[in-house]
Amino acid sequence: MDLFPPDFCKNILPLDGELYYHPTYFSELADNYYETLLEEIAWKNDEIILLGKRIITKRKTAWYGEPNAIYKYSGVVHTPLQWTINLLNIKELVELHTGSVYNSCLLNLYHDGSEGMGWHSDNEKELEAGYSIASLSFGAERNFVFKHNHLNQKLDILLQNGSLLEMKGAIQQRWKHALPKTKRVNSPRINLTFRKIQIN
C-alpha cells in the first residue's frame, strides 16, 4: 500500500525502527532545486565492485560533505567534494525539520525508470548506527520499498517531488530498502541522502 501520512511526526514503520515521511516538505521549491542541482552538481557515473569486478552504473552520483567525511560502499572509497551553497541551504532546512545534524550527502541521479537500486541497507561502518538519514526527492515520482530482514513485513511509499523521508533507529539493521525499476517512469529523479559519517 502507498502511505501518505499527514503528520511527519508519525512513525510509519510497524516495528523495529523509525520512518517518517513528509510528502510536501520542499514542494514549493522542488522544481527550482531540481534544475539547480542538475546543473551545478559534479555528477559522475557510479562505480561498484561486484564479485571482484568493477562495474560502471548508468546512474550518476556525487558525494559532498565535510573534508574528512570519507565514505566507502560497494567496495569503492568516496572522498567528499566541498559543499555548494545550495546544498548547505538544503541541509540547514532538513536539520531544522529533523533535529539532527549531518556532515555529508550522497546524491543520485536516476535518468528514468530503467535505473534503480536493489535491496540494501545503509549500515556501513562509517555511519553511526541508529542515526538519522534524511532522504529528499526532486523530479519524477518513484516507488520506494522496504522489507523486514526476518519477518513477512513490507512497506511501499510513493516518493513525491519535494518529499522528505527520514530513517533512523534500528531500521538499517532490521530492514532493507530498494528503488525498483519501472517502465512507467520516463523522466529523471534526483535523490539526496544526508548522513553523519563518523570522523576519527
C-alpha positions as CSV (number, residue, x, y, z in Angstrom):
1,M,0.0,0.0,0.0
2,D,1.1,3.6,-0.6
3,L,1.3,5.7,2.5
4,F,0.9,9.5,2.7
5,P,0.8,10.3,6.4
6,P,-0.5,13.8,7.1
7,D,1.8,14.2,10.1
8,F,5.6,13.9,9.7
9,C,5.9,13.1,13.4
10,K,4.1,9.8,13.0
11,N,6.4,6.8,12.7
12,I,5.0,4.8,9.8
13,L,7.2,1.7,10.3
14,P,5.2,-1.1,12.0
15,L,8.2,-2.3,14.1
16,D,12.0,-2.4,14.6
17,G,12.9,1.2,13.6
18,E,11.7,4.6,12.7
19,L,10.5,6.0,9.4
20,Y,8.9,9.5,8.9
21,Y,7.5,10.7,5.6
22,H,6.7,14.3,4.7
23,P,5.4,14.3,1.1
24,T,5.3,18.1,0.6
25,Y,8.1,19.5,2.7
26,F,10.0,21.0,-0.3
27,S,7.1,21.1,-2.8
28,E,7.2,24.8,-3.4
29,L,10.9,24.8,-4.1
30,A,11.2,21.4,-5.6
31,D,11.4,22.3,-9.3
32,N,13.9,25.1,-8.7
33,Y,16.1,22.8,-6.6
34,Y,15.8,20.1,-9.2
35,E,17.1,22.4,-12.0
36,T,19.8,23.9,-9.9
37,L,21.2,20.5,-8.7
38,L,21.0,19.1,-12.2
39,E,23.3,21.8,-13.4
40,E,25.7,22.5,-10.6
41,I,26.4,19.1,-9.1
42,A,29.6,17.3,-10.3
43,W,27.7,14.2,-11.4
44,K,29.6,11.1,-12.5
45,N,28.7,7.5,-13.2
46,D,28.8,5.4,-10.1
47,E,31.3,2.6,-9.6
48,I,30.8,-0.6,-7.7
49,I,32.8,-3.7,-7.1
50,L,30.7,-6.8,-7.7
51,L,32.2,-10.3,-7.4
52,G,35.7,-8.7,-7.8
53,K,34.7,-6.8,-11.0
54,R,34.5,-3.0,-11.3
55,I,31.1,-2.0,-12.8
56,I,30.1,1.4,-14.0
57,T,26.5,2.2,-13.5
58,K,24.2,4.3,-15.7
59,R,23.0,6.1,-12.6
60,K,25.1,9.1,-11.7
61,T,26.2,10.1,-8.2
62,A,28.1,12.7,-6.2
63,W,29.4,12.7,-2.7
64,Y,29.6,16.1,-0.8
65,G,30.5,16.8,2.8
66,E,33.0,17.9,5.4
67,P,36.6,17.3,4.4
68,N,37.1,14.1,6.4
69,A,33.7,12.6,5.7
70,I,35.1,9.7,3.6
71,Y,32.6,7.0,2.7
72,K,33.1,3.5,1.4
73,Y,30.3,1.5,-0.1
74,S,30.2,-1.3,-2.7
75,G,33.9,-1.6,-2.5
76,V,34.7,1.9,-3.6
77,V,36.1,4.8,-1.4
78,H,34.4,8.2,-1.9
79,T,36.2,11.4,-0.9
80,P,33.7,14.3,-0.4
81,L,33.5,17.3,-2.6
82,Q,33.2,20.7,-1.0
83,W,29.6,21.8,-0.1
84,T,27.9,24.1,-2.5
85,I,25.8,27.0,-1.2
86,N,22.6,25.4,-2.3
87,L,23.4,22.0,-0.6
88,L,24.3,23.9,2.6
89,N,20.9,25.7,2.4
90,I,19.0,22.5,1.9
91,K,21.0,20.8,4.7
92,E,20.1,23.6,7.1
93,L,16.4,23.3,6.3
94,V,16.5,19.5,6.7
95,E,18.3,19.7,10.0
96,L,15.8,22.3,11.2
97,H,13.0,19.8,10.5
98,T,14.6,16.5,11.7
99,G,16.5,18.0,14.7
100,S,19.6,16.0,13.5
101,V,23.0,17.3,12.2
102,Y,24.5,15.9,9.1
103,N,28.1,16.2,7.7
104,S,27.7,14.6,4.3
105,C,25.3,14.0,1.4
106,L,25.1,11.3,-1.2
107,L,23.3,12.4,-4.4
108,N,21.9,10.1,-7.0
109,L,20.6,11.0,-10.5
110,Y,18.3,8.4,-12.0
111,H,17.7,9.3,-15.6
112,D,14.4,7.3,-15.9
113,G,12.7,4.2,-14.5
114,S,15.2,1.8,-16.1
115,E,17.7,2.8,-13.3
116,G,17.1,1.8,-9.7
117,M,18.7,0.3,-6.6
118,G,18.4,-3.3,-5.4
119,W,17.8,-4.4,-1.9
120,H,20.3,-3.0,0.6
121,S,20.7,-1.3,4.0
122,D,22.7,1.8,4.8
123,N,24.7,0.2,7.6
124,E,28.3,0.7,6.6
125,K,30.7,1.0,9.5
126,E,31.3,4.7,8.7
127,L,27.7,5.5,9.5
128,E,26.7,5.9,13.2
129,A,24.2,3.1,13.9
130,G,20.7,4.4,14.6
131,Y,21.5,7.9,13.5
132,S,19.1,9.8,11.2
133,I,19.4,9.6,7.4
134,A,17.3,12.1,5.6
135,S,16.3,11.4,2.0
136,L,15.0,14.1,-0.4
137,S,13.4,13.5,-3.8
138,F,13.2,16.0,-6.6
139,G,11.8,15.2,-10.1
140,A,9.9,12.1,-11.1
141,E,7.8,10.3,-8.5
142,R,9.2,6.8,-7.7
143,N,8.1,3.9,-5.6
144,F,10.4,3.1,-2.6
145,V,10.0,-0.2,-0.9
146,F,11.0,-1.7,2.5
147,K,11.1,-5.3,3.6
148,H,12.0,-6.7,7.1
149,N,15.1,-8.9,7.3
150,H,13.3,-11.7,9.2
151,L,9.6,-11.1,9.2
152,N,7.0,-11.1,6.5
153,Q,6.6,-7.3,6.7
154,K,6.8,-5.0,3.6
155,L,6.1,-1.3,3.1
156,D,5.7,0.8,-0.1
157,I,5.9,4.6,-0.3
158,L,5.5,6.7,-3.4
159,L,8.2,9.4,-3.1
160,Q,6.7,12.7,-4.4
161,N,8.6,15.6,-5.9
162,G,9.8,17.7,-3.0
163,S,9.3,15.0,-0.3
164,L,11.4,14.3,2.7
165,L,11.8,10.8,4.2
166,E,13.7,10.2,7.4
167,M,15.1,6.8,8.5
168,K,16.6,6.2,12.0
169,G,16.7,3.9,14.9
170,A,17.1,0.2,14.1
171,I,15.7,0.4,10.6
172,Q,19.1,-0.1,8.9
173,Q,19.8,-3.2,11.0
174,R,16.3,-4.7,10.7
175,W,15.1,-3.7,7.3
176,K,16.3,-3.4,3.7
177,H,15.1,-0.9,1.1
178,A,15.1,-0.6,-2.7
179,L,14.2,1.6,-5.6
180,P,12.6,-0.8,-8.1
181,K,13.0,-0.3,-11.8
182,T,9.9,0.6,-13.8
183,K,8.8,1.2,-17.4
184,R,6.2,3.7,-16.2
185,V,8.7,6.5,-15.4
186,N,10.3,8.3,-18.3
187,S,11.8,11.3,-16.6
188,P,14.7,11.9,-14.2
189,R,14.8,11.9,-10.4
190,I,17.4,13.4,-8.1
191,N,17.8,11.9,-4.6
192,L,19.8,13.4,-1.8
193,T,20.5,11.4,1.4
194,F,22.0,13.5,4.2
195,R,24.1,11.4,6.6
196,K,26.5,11.6,9.5
197,I,29.8,10.0,8.9
198,Q,31.9,9.1,11.9
199,I,35.2,11.0,11.7
200,N,38.2,9.8,13.6
